[in-house]
Amino acid sequence: MAELAVEVAYAGPEGQAVVELVVPAGTTAWEAVGVALPTLPGGIQPDQGRLGIFGKKVGAEQVLVAGDRVEIYRALTLDPMEARRRRAAR
């Protein structure tokens, strides 16, 4: 079976990391996150609904192709509309 070189990336208050992986063809984005999780900063809780590939949101079942970078997104700490309201109030 063919293998693919992909990356899993995370950046947050816990730290940042880009993990290079070689995975079997047919691996999904969520499976790649699972493989990379032990080497990512401690304390992160990935969510299947918050994944992307090169800045474009994708589903957890997205099948990867060679060279993909799976990005793990964090939940927003502040709603963008609320942030705008606060800036306007200043």
N, CA, C and O atoms as a CHARMM CRD file, in Angstrom:
* protein
*
  360
    1    1 MET  N      0.83700  -1.18200   0.00000 PROA 1      0.00000
    2    1 MET  CA     0.00000   0.00000   0.00000 PROA 1      0.00000
    3    1 MET  C      0.88600   1.25100   0.00000 PROA 1      0.00000
    4    1 MET  O      1.92200   1.27800   0.66500 PROA 1      0.00000
    5    2 ALA  N      0.48700   2.26500  -0.73200 PROA 2      0.00000
    6    2 ALA  CA     1.26200   3.50300  -0.83400 PROA 2      0.00000
    7    2 ALA  C      1.20500   4.28600   0.47100 PROA 2      0.00000
    8    2 ALA  O      0.25700   4.17300   1.24800 PROA 2      0.00000
    9    3 GLU  N      2.24100   5.07700   0.68800 PROA 3      0.00000
   10    3 GLU  CA     2.28600   5.92500   1.87100 PROA 3      0.00000
   11    3 GLU  C      2.35800   7.38100   1.44400 PROA 3      0.00000
   12    3 GLU  O      2.85800   7.70400   0.36700 PROA 3      0.00000
   13    4 LEU  N      1.84500   8.26400   2.31600 PROA 4      0.00000
   14    4 LEU  CA     1.79500   9.69500   2.04200 PROA 4      0.00000
   15    4 LEU  C      2.54200  10.45500   3.12600 PROA 4      0.00000
   16    4 LEU  O      2.47200  10.10400   4.30400 PROA 4      0.00000
   17    5 ALA  N      3.25500  11.49700   2.72100 PROA 5      0.00000
   18    5 ALA  CA     3.87800  12.39700   3.68300 PROA 5      0.00000
   19    5 ALA  C      2.90700  13.54800   3.91100 PROA 5      0.00000
   20    5 ALA  O      2.54700  14.25600   2.97000 PROA 5      0.00000
   21    6 VAL  N      2.48100  13.73700   5.15900 PROA 6      0.00000
   22    6 VAL  CA     1.55700  14.81500   5.53100 PROA 6      0.00000
   23    6 VAL  C      2.06200  15.47600   6.80800 PROA 6      0.00000
   24    6 VAL  O      2.99900  14.98700   7.43900 PROA 6      0.00000
   25    7 GLU  N      1.44700  16.57100   7.17900 PROA 7      0.00000
   26    7 GLU  CA     1.76600  17.26200   8.42200 PROA 7      0.00000
   27    7 GLU  C      0.49200  17.50900   9.21500 PROA 7      0.00000
   28    7 GLU  O     -0.59200  17.64200   8.64700 PROA 7      0.00000
   29    8 VAL  N      0.63400  17.56800  10.52400 PROA 8      0.00000
   30    8 VAL  CA    -0.44900  17.97400  11.41400 PROA 8      0.00000
   31    8 VAL  C      0.07700  19.17500  12.18900 PROA 8      0.00000
   32    8 VAL  O      1.13800  19.10200  12.81000 PROA 8      0.00000
   33    9 ALA  N     -0.67100  20.29100  12.15400 PROA 9      0.00000
   34    9 ALA  CA    -0.22300  21.53200  12.78100 PROA 9      0.00000
   35    9 ALA  C     -1.20600  22.00100  13.83800 PROA 9      0.00000
   36    9 ALA  O     -2.41900  21.84300  13.70200 PROA 9      0.00000
   37   10 TYR  N     -0.65100  22.58500  14.89900 PROA 10     0.00000
   38   10 TYR  CA    -1.46200  23.17300  15.97100 PROA 10     0.00000
   39   10 TYR  C     -0.72500  24.37700  16.51800 PROA 10     0.00000
   40   10 TYR  O      0.49600  24.34100  16.67200 PROA 10     0.00000
   41   11 ALA  N     -1.44900  25.44200  16.81400 PROA 11     0.00000
   42   11 ALA  CA    -0.89000  26.61300  17.48500 PROA 11     0.00000
   43   11 ALA  C     -1.91900  27.11700  18.48000 PROA 11     0.00000
   44   11 ALA  O     -3.07700  27.34500  18.12900 PROA 11     0.00000
   45   12 GLY  N     -1.49400  27.28800  19.70900 PROA 12     0.00000
   46   12 GLY  CA    -2.40200  27.76000  20.74500 PROA 12     0.00000
   47   12 GLY  C     -1.63100  28.13600  21.98300 PROA 12     0.00000
   48   12 GLY  O     -0.40000  28.12000  21.97300 PROA 12     0.00000
   49   13 PRO  N     -2.32600  28.47300  23.05000 PROA 13     0.00000
   50   13 PRO  CA    -1.64400  28.87800  24.28100 PROA 13     0.00000
   51   13 PRO  C     -0.80100  27.76300  24.89500 PROA 13     0.00000
   52   13 PRO  O      0.12400  28.03400  25.66100 PROA 13     0.00000
   53   14 GLU  N     -1.11400  26.51600  24.56500 PROA 14     0.00000
   54   14 GLU  CA    -0.34800  25.39000  25.09400 PROA 14     0.00000
   55   14 GLU  C      0.99800  25.25900  24.40100 PROA 14     0.00000
   56   14 GLU  O      1.90000  24.59800  24.91600 PROA 14     0.00000
   57   15 GLY  N      1.14100  25.87700  23.25000 PROA 15     0.00000
   58   15 GLY  CA     2.35000  25.77600  22.44700 PROA 15     0.00000
   59   15 GLY  C      1.98200  25.58400  20.99500 PROA 15     0.00000
   60   15 GLY  O      0.80300  25.53400  20.64400 PROA 15     0.00000
   61   16 GLN  N      2.98400  25.47700  20.16000 PROA 16     0.00000
   62   16 GLN  CA     2.71700  25.22700  18.75800 PROA 16     0.00000
   63   16 GLN  C      3.61000  24.10600  18.26600 PROA 16     0.00000
   64   16 GLN  O      4.70700  23.89400  18.78300 PROA 16     0.00000
   65   17 ALA  N      3.12500  23.39000  17.25900 PROA 17     0.00000
   66   17 ALA  CA     3.88100  22.26100  16.72800 PROA 17     0.00000
   67   17 ALA  C      3.40700  21.94600  15.32200 PROA 17     0.00000
   68   17 ALA  O      2.23500  22.11600  14.98400 PROA 17     0.00000
   69   18 VAL  N      4.33800  21.48700  14.52100 PROA 18     0.00000
   70   18 VAL  CA     4.03900  20.91000  13.22000 PROA 18     0.00000
   71   18 VAL  C      4.68600  19.53600  13.22300 PROA 18     0.00000
   72   18 VAL  O      5.90600  19.41000  13.32200 PROA 18     0.00000
   73   19 VAL  N      3.85500  18.50800  13.11300 PROA 19     0.00000
   74   19 VAL  CA     4.33100  17.12900  13.17500 PROA 19     0.00000
   75   19 VAL  C      4.29900  16.52900  11.77500 PROA 19     0.00000
   76   19 VAL  O      3.24800  16.47800  11.13600 PROA 19     0.00000
   77   20 GLU  N      5.43700  16.08400  11.31200 PROA 20     0.00000
   78   20 GLU  CA     5.50500  15.43800  10.00300 PROA 20     0.00000
   79   20 GLU  C      5.22700  13.95200  10.18400 PROA 20     0.00000
   80   20 GLU  O      5.78900  13.30600  11.06900 PROA 20     0.00000
   81   21 LEU  N      4.35400  13.41900   9.33400 PROA 21     0.00000
   82   21 LEU  CA     3.95800  12.01200   9.42100 PROA 21     0.00000
   83   21 LEU  C      4.06100  11.34200   8.06000 PROA 21     0.00000
   84   21 LEU  O      3.98400  11.99700   7.02000 PROA 21     0.00000
   85   22 VAL  N      4.23500  10.04400   8.08400 PROA 22     0.00000
   86   22 VAL  CA     4.07900   9.21300   6.89300 PROA 22     0.00000
   87   22 VAL  C      2.95300   8.24700   7.23100 PROA 22     0.00000
   88   22 VAL  O      3.06500   7.42600   8.14100 PROA 22     0.00000
   89   23 VAL  N      1.85700   8.36700   6.47100 PROA 23     0.00000
   90   23 VAL  CA     0.65200   7.58600   6.76200 PROA 23     0.00000
   91   23 VAL  C      0.25100   6.78400   5.53000 PROA 23     0.00000
   92   23 VAL  O      0.63100   7.13700   4.41400 PROA 23     0.00000
   93   24 PRO  N     -0.51300   5.71200   5.71900 PROA 24     0.00000
   94   24 PRO  CA    -0.98500   4.93800   4.56400 PROA 24     0.00000
   95   24 PRO  C     -1.97300   5.72900   3.71900 PROA 24     0.00000
   96   24 PRO  O     -2.71300   6.56200   4.24300 PROA 24     0.00000
   97   25 ALA  N     -1.98900   5.47700   2.43900 PROA 25     0.00000
   98   25 ALA  CA    -2.98000   6.09700   1.55000 PROA 25     0.00000
   99   25 ALA  C     -4.36800   5.75800   2.08000 PROA 25     0.00000
  100   25 ALA  O     -4.60000   4.64200   2.54500 PROA 25     0.00000
  101   26 GLY  N     -5.27900   6.70300   2.01300 PROA 26     0.00000
  102   26 GLY  CA    -6.62900   6.48900   2.51500 PROA 26     0.00000
  103   26 GLY  C     -6.83100   6.97100   3.93800 PROA 26     0.00000
  104   26 GLY  O     -7.93600   6.87100   4.47000 PROA 26     0.00000
  105   27 THR  N     -5.78300   7.49400   4.56800 PROA 27     0.00000
  106   27 THR  CA    -5.88800   8.00800   5.93300 PROA 27     0.00000
  107   27 THR  C     -6.73300   9.27900   5.92700 PROA 27     0.00000
  108   27 THR  O     -6.59700  10.11800   5.03600 PROA 27     0.00000
  109   28 THR  N     -7.60800   9.41600   6.92600 PROA 28     0.00000
  110   28 THR  CA    -8.44800  10.60800   7.03800 PROA 28     0.00000
  111   28 THR  C     -7.75000  11.66900   7.89500 PROA 28     0.00000
  112   28 THR  O     -6.76900  11.38700   8.58200 PROA 28     0.00000
  113   29 ALA  N     -8.27200  12.87700   7.83700 PROA 29     0.00000
  114   29 ALA  CA    -7.72600  13.97600   8.62500 PROA 29     0.00000
  115   29 ALA  C     -7.76000  13.63900  10.11600 PROA 29     0.00000
  116   29 ALA  O     -6.79100  13.88300  10.83500 PROA 29     0.00000
  117   30 TRP  N     -8.87900  13.07800  10.57400 PROA 30     0.00000
  118   30 TRP  CA    -9.00900  12.75000  12.00500 PROA 30     0.00000
  119   30 TRP  C     -8.04500  11.64200  12.41200 PROA 30     0.00000
  120   30 TRP  O     -7.50000  11.68100  13.51500 PROA 30     0.00000
  121   31 GLU  N     -7.82400  10.66900  11.55800 PROA 31     0.00000
  122   31 GLU  CA    -6.87000   9.59900  11.86300 PROA 31     0.00000
  123   31 GLU  C     -5.45300  10.15900  11.97900 PROA 31     0.00000
  124   31 GLU  O     -4.68400   9.72900  12.83800 PROA 31     0.00000
  125   32 ALA  N     -5.10800  11.11300  11.12200 PROA 32     0.00000
  126   32 ALA  CA    -3.78800  11.73200  11.19100 PROA 32     0.00000
  127   32 ALA  C     -3.62400  12.50200  12.50100 PROA 32     0.00000
  128   32 ALA  O     -2.55600  12.47000  13.11100 PROA 32     0.00000
  129   33 VAL  N     -4.67600  13.19000  12.93200 PROA 33     0.00000
  130   33 VAL  CA    -4.62700  13.89600  14.21600 PROA 33     0.00000
  131   33 VAL  C     -4.37400  12.89400  15.33900 PROA 33     0.00000
  132   33 VAL  O     -3.57600  13.15600  16.23900 PROA 33     0.00000
  133   34 GLY  N     -5.04400  11.76200  15.28800 PROA 34     0.00000
  134   34 GLY  CA    -4.85000  10.73600  16.31300 PROA 34     0.00000
  135   34 GLY  C     -3.43100  10.22000  16.36200 PROA 34     0.00000
  136   34 GLY  O     -2.90300   9.96100  17.44300 PROA 34     0.00000
  137   35 VAL  N     -2.80200  10.06500  15.20800 PROA 35     0.00000
  138   35 VAL  CA    -1.41900   9.59600  15.15200 PROA 35     0.00000
  139   35 VAL  C     -0.47300  10.65700  15.71500 PROA 35     0.00000
  140   35 VAL  O      0.49400  10.32800  16.40300 PROA 35     0.00000
  141   36 ALA  N     -0.75100  11.93100  15.42300 PROA 36     0.00000
  142   36 ALA  CA     0.12900  13.01900  15.84800 PROA 36     0.00000
  143   36 ALA  C     -0.09200  13.44400  17.29500 PROA 36     0.00000
  144   36 ALA  O      0.79800  14.05200  17.88900 PROA 36     0.00000
  145   37 LEU  N     -1.23000  13.15000  17.86900 PROA 37     0.00000
  146   37 LEU  CA    -1.60800  13.66000  19.19600 PROA 37     0.00000
  147   37 LEU  C     -0.54700  13.45100  20.27900 PROA 37     0.00000
  148   37 LEU  O     -0.30600  14.37700  21.05300 PROA 37     0.00000
  149   38 PRO  N      0.09800  12.28800  20.37600 PROA 38     0.00000
  150   38 PRO  CA     1.09700  12.12300  21.44500 PROA 38     0.00000
  151   38 PRO  C      2.28100  13.09000  21.33800 PROA 38     0.00000
  152   38 PRO  O      2.94300  13.34500  22.34400 PROA 38     0.00000
  153   39 THR  N      2.56300  13.62700  20.16300 PROA 39     0.00000
  154   39 THR  CA     3.70100  14.53000  20.00300 PROA 39     0.00000
  155   39 THR  C      3.29400  16.00000  19.99800 PROA 39     0.00000
  156   39 THR  O      4.15600  16.87300  19.90800 PROA 39     0.00000
  157   40 LEU  N      2.00500  16.28700  20.09300 PROA 40     0.00000
  158   40 LEU  CA     1.51700  17.66800  20.16000 PROA 40     0.00000
  159   40 LEU  C      1.59500  18.16800  21.59700 PROA 40     0.00000
  160   40 LEU  O      1.69200  17.36000  22.52000 PROA 40     0.00000
  161   41 PRO  N      1.55300  19.49300  21.80700 PROA 41     0.00000
  162   41 PRO  CA     1.61200  20.02200  23.18000 PROA 41     0.00000
  163   41 PRO  C      0.53100  19.40300  24.06800 PROA 41     0.00000
  164   41 PRO  O     -0.59400  19.16900  23.62600 PROA 41     0.00000
  165   42 GLY  N      0.88600  19.14800  25.30900 PROA 42     0.00000
  166   42 GLY  CA    -0.04500  18.53400  26.24500 PROA 42     0.00000
  167   42 GLY  C     -1.24500  19.41200  26.52700 PROA 42     0.00000
  168   42 GLY  O     -1.15000  20.63900  26.50000 PROA 42     0.00000
  169   43 GLY  N     -2.36500  18.78400  26.79500 PROA 43     0.00000
  170   43 GLY  CA    -3.55400  19.50600  27.20000 PROA 43     0.00000
  171   43 GLY  C     -4.49100  19.90000  26.07600 PROA 43     0.00000
  172   43 GLY  O     -5.56900  20.42900  26.34500 PROA 43     0.00000
  173   44 ILE  N     -4.11900  19.66000  24.81900 PROA 44     0.00000
  174   44 ILE  CA    -5.04600  20.04700  23.75500 PROA 44     0.00000
  175   44 ILE  C     -6.10500  18.97300  23.59000 PROA 44     0.00000
  176   44 ILE  O     -5.84600  17.78300  23.77200 PROA 44     0.00000
  177   45 GLN  N     -7.29400  19.41500  23.24500 PROA 45     0.00000
  178   45 GLN  CA    -8.43100  18.52400  23.05600 PROA 45     0.00000
  179   45 GLN  C     -8.97000  18.74200  21.64700 PROA 45     0.00000
  180   45 GLN  O     -9.87000  19.56100  21.46000 PROA 45     0.00000
  181   46 PRO  N     -8.44500  18.03200  20.65400 PROA 46     0.00000
  182   46 PRO  CA    -8.92300  18.24600  19.28300 PROA 46     0.00000
  183   46 PRO  C    -10.40600  17.93000  19.15000 PROA 46     0.00000
  184   46 PRO  O    -10.94000  17.05700  19.83400 PROA 46     0.00000
  185   47 ASP  N    -11.05200  18.66000  18.25600 PROA 47     0.00000
  186   47 ASP  CA   -12.47300  18.49300  17.99300 PROA 47     0.00000
  187   47 ASP  C    -12.62000  18.12600  16.52100 PROA 47     0.00000
  188   47 ASP  O    -12.05000  18.79300  15.65700 PROA 47     0.00000
  189   48 GLN  N    -13.37700  17.07600  16.22800 PROA 48     0.00000
  190   48 GLN  CA   -13.55500  16.63200  14.84800 PROA 48     0.00000
  191   48 GLN  C    -14.15200  17.72600  13.96700 PROA 48     0.00000
  192   48 GLN  O    -13.93900  17.72000  12.75500 PROA 48     0.00000
  193   49 GLY  N    -14.87700  18.64200  14.54000 PROA 49     0.00000
  194   49 GLY  CA   -15.51200  19.70500  13.78100 PROA 49     0.00000
  195   49 GLY  C    -14.62300  20.91800  13.55600 PROA 49     0.00000
  196   49 GLY  O    -15.05600  21.88200  12.92400 PROA 49     0.00000
  197   50 ARG  N    -13.39300  20.89500  14.05500 PROA 50     0.00000
  198   50 ARG  CA   -12.50100  22.04300  13.93800 PROA 50     0.00000
  199   50 ARG  C    -11.18300  21.63700  13.29100 PROA 50     0.00000
  200   50 ARG  O    -10.11600  21.77900  13.88700 PROA 50     0.00000
  201   51 LEU  N    -11.27200  21.13300  12.06700 PROA 51     0.00000
  202   51 LEU  CA   -10.08400  20.73800  11.31700 PROA 51     0.00000
  203   51 LEU  C    -10.06500  21.45400   9.98300 PROA 51     0.00000
  204   51 LEU  O    -11.11100  21.81400   9.44300 PROA 51     0.00000
  205   52 GLY  N     -8.87700  21.65500   9.45900 PROA 52     0.00000
  206   52 GLY  CA    -8.74000  22.26200   8.14600 PROA 52     0.00000
  207   52 GLY  C     -7.51300  21.72200   7.44600 PROA 52     0.00000
  208   52 GLY  O     -6.64600  21.10100   8.06100 PROA 52     0.00000
  209   53 ILE  N     -7.45400  21.96900   6.15500 PROA 53     0.00000
  210   53 ILE  CA    -6.26700  21.64400   5.36900 PROA 53     0.00000
  211   53 ILE  C     -5.87800  22.92400   4.64900 PROA 53     0.00000
  212   53 ILE  O     -6.63300  23.43700   3.82300 PROA 53     0.00000
  213   54 PHE  N     -4.68500  23.43900   4.97000 PROA 54     0.00000
  214   54 PHE  CA    -4.18000  24.68500   4.39200 PROA 54     0.00000
  215   54 PHE  C     -5.19900  25.81200   4.48300 PROA 54     0.00000
  216   54 PHE  O     -5.44900  26.51200   3.50200 PROA 54     0.00000
  217   55 GLY  N     -5.78800  25.98700   5.67200 PROA 55     0.00000
  218   55 GLY  CA    -6.68500  27.10400   5.92200 PROA 55     0.00000
  219   55 GLY  C     -8.11600  26.92600   5.46300 PROA 55     0.00000
  220   55 GLY  O     -8.92900  27.83200   5.64400 PROA 55     0.00000
  221   56 LYS  N     -8.44900  25.80300   4.88200 PROA 56     0.00000
  222   56 LYS  CA    -9.81800  25.54900   4.43400 PROA 56     0.00000
  223   56 LYS  C    -10.43200  24.47700   5.33200 PROA 56     0.00000
  224   56 LYS  O     -9.88600  23.38200   5.46500 PROA 56     0.00000
  225   57 LYS  N    -11.56300  24.79700   5.94100 PROA 57     0.00000
  226   57 LYS  CA   -12.21200  23.85500   6.84900 PROA 57     0.00000
  227   57 LYS  C    -12.61400  22.58800   6.10100 PROA 57     0.00000
  228   57 LYS  O    -13.15100  22.64600   4.99400 PROA 57     0.00000
  229   58 VAL  N    -12.34500  21.43900   6.72800 PROA 58     0.00000
  230   58 VAL  CA   -12.71500  20.14400   6.15400 PROA 58     0.00000
  231   58 VAL  C    -13.34500  19.27900   7.23800 PROA 58     0.00000
  232   58 VAL  O    -13.19200  19.54300   8.43100 PROA 58     0.00000
  233   59 GLY  N    -14.04200  18.25900   6.81100 PROA 59     0.00000
  234   59 GLY  CA   -14.61900  17.30100   7.73700 PROA 59     0.00000
  235   59 GLY  C    -13.56500  16.31300   8.22100 PROA 59     0.00000
  236   59 GLY  O    -12.52300  16.13700   7.59100 PROA 59     0.00000
  237   60 ALA  N    -13.85100  15.68100   9.33900 PROA 60     0.00000
  238   60 ALA  CA   -12.91600  14.71900   9.92000 PROA 60     0.00000
  239   60 ALA  C    -12.65500  13.54100   8.98800 PROA 60     0.00000
  240   60 ALA  O    -11.59600  12.91800   9.06100 PROA 60     0.00000
  241   61 GLU  N    -13.61200  13.23000   8.11100 PROA 61     0.00000
  242   61 GLU  CA   -13.47300  12.08200   7.21600 PROA 61     0.00000
  243   61 GLU  C    -12.79600  12.43000   5.89000 PROA 61     0.00000
  244   61 GLU  O    -12.74900  11.59800   4.98400 PROA 61     0.00000
  245   62 GLN  N    -12.27200  13.65500   5.77100 PROA 62     0.00000
  246   62 GLN  CA   -11.55800  14.05300   4.54900 PROA 62     0.00000
  247   62 GLN  C    -10.34600  13.14800   4.35500 PROA 62     0.00000
  248   62 GLN  O     -9.50100  13.04200   5.24400 PROA 62     0.00000
  249   63 VAL  N    -10.25900  12.50100   3.20800 PROA 63     0.00000
  250   63 VAL  CA    -9.12000  11.63200   2.90900 PROA 63     0.00000
  251   63 VAL  C     -7.95500  12.50900   2.46100 PROA 63     0.00000
  252   63 VAL  O     -8.11600  13.39400   1.62000 PROA 63     0.00000
  253   64 LEU  N     -6.79100  12.25300   3.02900 PROA 64     0.00000
  254   64 LEU  CA    -5.62500  13.07300   2.76500 PROA 64     0.00000
  255   64 LEU  C     -4.92100  12.67500   1.47000 PROA 64     0.00000
  256   64 LEU  O     -5.00300  11.53100   1.02100 PROA 64     0.00000
  257   65 VAL  N     -4.23600  13.63900   0.89000 PROA 65     0.00000
  258   65 VAL  CA    -3.36500  13.39400  -0.24900 PROA 65     0.00000
  259   65 VAL  C     -1.96100  13.83300   0.15400 PROA 65     0.00000
  260   65 VAL  O     -1.79200  14.57700   1.12000 PROA 65     0.00000
  261   66 ALA  N     -0.96600  13.37900  -0.58000 PROA 66     0.00000
  262   66 ALA  CA     0.42600  13.68800  -0.25200 PROA 66     0.00000
  263   66 ALA  C      0.62800  15.19400  -0.15200 PROA 66     0.00000
  264   66 ALA  O      0.17100  15.94800  -1.01100 PROA 66     0.00000
  265   67 GLY  N      1.31100  15.62400   0.89600 PROA 67     0.00000
  266   67 GLY  CA     1.63100  17.03100   1.08300 PROA 67     0.00000
  267   67 GLY  C      0.60900  17.82400   1.86700 PROA 67     0.00000
  268   67 GLY  O      0.85300  18.99400   2.16000 PROA 67     0.00000
  269   68 ASP  N     -0.52400  17.24200   2.22100 PROA 68     0.00000
  270   68 ASP  CA    -1.54100  17.96400   2.99600 PROA 68     0.00000
  271   68 ASP  C     -1.00200  18.34300   4.37200 PROA 68     0.00000
  272   68 ASP  O     -0.20800  17.61500   4.96800 PROA 68     0.00000
  273   69 ARG  N     -1.45600  19.50900   4.86700 PROA 69     0.00000
  274   69 ARG  CA    -1.17000  19.91300   6.24800 PROA 69     0.00000
  275   69 ARG  C     -2.50200  20.02300   6.96200 PROA 69     0.00000
  276   69 ARG  O     -3.27500  20.94200   6.69400 PROA 69     0.00000
  277   70 VAL  N     -2.77600  19.10600   7.85900 PROA 70     0.00000
  278   70 VAL  CA    -4.00400  19.12000   8.65400 PROA 70     0.00000
  279   70 VAL  C     -3.79500  20.12000   9.78400 PROA 70     0.00000
  280   70 VAL  O     -2.81900  20.02700  10.52900 PROA 70     0.00000
  281   71 GLU  N     -4.70700  21.06900   9.91000 PROA 71     0.00000
  282   71 GLU  CA    -4.61900  22.08200  10.94900 PROA 71     0.00000
  283   71 GLU  C     -5.71700  21.85300  11.97600 PROA 71     0.00000
  284   71 GLU  O     -6.88300  21.66900  11.62900 PROA 71     0.00000
  285   72 ILE  N     -5.33000  21.86600  13.22700 PROA 72     0.00000
  286   72 ILE  CA    -6.27700  21.70500  14.33100 PROA 72     0.00000
  287   72 ILE  C     -6.62100  23.10100  14.82200 PROA 72     0.00000
  288   72 ILE  O     -5.74900  23.83500  15.28700 PROA 72     0.00000
  289   73 TYR  N     -7.90200  23.46800  14.71700 PROA 73     0.00000
  290   73 TYR  CA    -8.34300  24.79200  15.12300 PROA 73     0.00000
  291   73 TYR  C     -8.89200  24.76300  16.54300 PROA 73     0.00000
  292   73 TYR  O     -9.43100  23.75700  17.00400 PROA 73     0.00000
  293   74 ARG  N     -8.73600  25.90700  17.22600 PROA 74     0.00000
  294   74 ARG  CA    -9.26400  26.04900  18.58500 PROA 74     0.00000
  295   74 ARG  C    -10.60100  26.76400  18.52700 PROA 74     0.00000
  296   74 ARG  O    -10.91900  27.43400  17.54500 PROA 74     0.00000
  297   75 ALA  N    -11.37600  26.61400  19.58300 PROA 75     0.00000
  298   75 ALA  CA   -12.62400  27.37000  19.69600 PROA 75     0.00000
  299   75 ALA  C    -12.28400  28.83700  19.91700 PROA 75     0.00000
  300   75 ALA  O    -11.26700  29.15300  20.53400 PROA 75     0.00000
  301   76 LEU  N    -13.12800  29.73300  19.41700 PROA 76     0.00000
  302   76 LEU  CA   -12.90900  31.15500  19.62600 PROA 76     0.00000
  303   76 LEU  C    -13.08400  31.49000  21.09900 PROA 76     0.00000
  304   76 LEU  O    -13.99900  30.98900  21.75300 PROA 76     0.00000
  305   77 THR  N    -12.20600  32.33900  21.61900 PROA 77     0.00000
  306   77 THR  CA   -12.33000  32.74300  23.01400 PROA 77     0.00000
  307   77 THR  C    -13.32800  33.88200  23.16800 PROA 77     0.00000
  308   77 THR  O    -13.85400  34.11000  24.25800 PROA 77     0.00000
  309   78 LEU  N    -13.59200  34.61000  22.05600 PROA 78     0.00000
  310   78 LEU  CA   -14.52600  35.71700  22.08500 PROA 78     0.00000
  311   78 LEU  C    -15.22700  35.77500  20.73500 PROA 78     0.00000
  312   78 LEU  O    -14.58500  35.71100  19.68700 PROA 78     0.00000
  313   79 ASP  N    -16.52900  35.89400  20.76900 PROA 79     0.00000
  314   79 ASP  CA   -17.31600  36.01100  19.54800 PROA 79     0.00000
  315   79 ASP  C    -16.86100  37.24800  18.77200 PROA 79     0.00000
  316   79 ASP  O    -16.73400  38.31700  19.37000 PROA 79     0.00000
  317   80 PRO  N    -16.61200  37.14300  17.45900 PROA 80     0.00000
  318   80 PRO  CA   -16.15300  38.29700  16.68400 PROA 80     0.00000
  319   80 PRO  C    -17.08700  39.50800  16.75900 PROA 80     0.00000
  320   80 PRO  O    -16.62000  40.64700  16.76800 PROA 80     0.00000
  321   81 MET  N    -18.38600  39.27600  16.81100 PROA 81     0.00000
  322   81 MET  CA   -19.33000  40.40400  16.92600 PROA 81     0.00000
  323   81 MET  C    -19.15800  41.11300  18.26700 PROA 81     0.00000
  324   81 MET  O    -19.21300  42.34100  18.33600 PROA 81     0.00000
  325   82 GLU  N    -18.95300  40.35000  19.31600 PROA 82     0.00000
  326   82 GLU  CA   -18.74800  40.95200  20.63700 PROA 82     0.00000
  327   82 GLU  C    -17.43600  41.73200  20.66000 PROA 82     0.00000
  328   82 GLU  O    -17.37200  42.80300  21.26400 PROA 82     0.00000
  329   83 ALA  N    -16.40400  41.22600  20.02300 PROA 83     0.00000
  330   83 ALA  CA   -15.12200  41.93000  19.95900 PROA 83     0.00000
  331   83 ALA  C    -15.29700  43.27300  19.24900 PROA 83     0.00000
  332   83 ALA  O    -14.74200  44.28100  19.68600 PROA 83     0.00000
  333   84 ARG  N    -16.05600  43.29300  18.16900 PROA 84     0.00000
  334   84 ARG  CA   -16.30800  44.54900  17.44800 PROA 84     0.00000
  335   84 ARG  C    -17.07100  45.53800  18.33700 PROA 84     0.00000
  336   84 ARG  O    -16.75900  46.72800  18.36200 PROA 84     0.00000
  337   85 ARG  N    -18.06500  45.03700  19.05900 PROA 85     0.00000
  338   85 ARG  CA   -18.83200  45.90900  19.96700 PROA 85     0.00000
  339   85 ARG  C    -17.91700  46.53900  21.01300 PROA 85     0.00000
  340   85 ARG  O    -18.02800  47.73000  21.30300 PROA 85     0.00000
  341   86 ARG  N    -17.02900  45.75100  21.56800 PROA 86     0.00000
  342   86 ARG  CA   -16.12200  46.26000  22.59100 PROA 86     0.00000
  343   86 ARG  C    -15.16700  47.32000  22.02200 PROA 86     0.00000
  344   86 ARG  O    -14.89800  48.33600  22.66300 PROA 86     0.00000
  345   87 ARG  N    -14.66100  47.06500  20.80900 PROA 87     0.00000
  346   87 ARG  CA   -13.77500  48.04800  20.18100 PROA 87     0.00000
  347   87 ARG  C    -14.53300  49.33500  19.88700 PROA 87     0.00000
  348   87 ARG  O    -13.99100  50.42300  20.08200 PROA 87     0.00000
  349   88 ALA  N    -15.77700  49.23400  19.42300 PROA 88     0.00000
  350   88 ALA  CA   -16.57300  50.40500  19.09600 PROA 88     0.00000
  351   88 ALA  C    -16.91300  51.20800  20.36200 PROA 88     0.00000
  352   88 ALA  O    -17.04200  52.43100  20.30700 PROA 88     0.00000
  353   89 ALA  N    -17.05500  50.52400  21.48600 PROA 89     0.00000
  354   89 ALA  CA   -17.41000  51.19800  22.73400 PROA 89     0.00000
  355   89 ALA  C    -16.23800  51.99500  23.28000 PROA 89     0.00000
  356   89 ALA  O    -16.44600  52.91600  24.07000 PROA 89     0.00000
  357   90 ARG  N    -15.02400  51.67300  22.88700 PROA 90     0.00000
  358   90 ARG  CA   -13.83800  52.39900  23.38900 PROA 90     0.00000
  359   90 ARG  C    -13.66500  53.71600  22.73400 PROA 90     0.00000
  360   90 ARG  O    -12.72000  54.44100  23.04500 PROA 90     0.00000
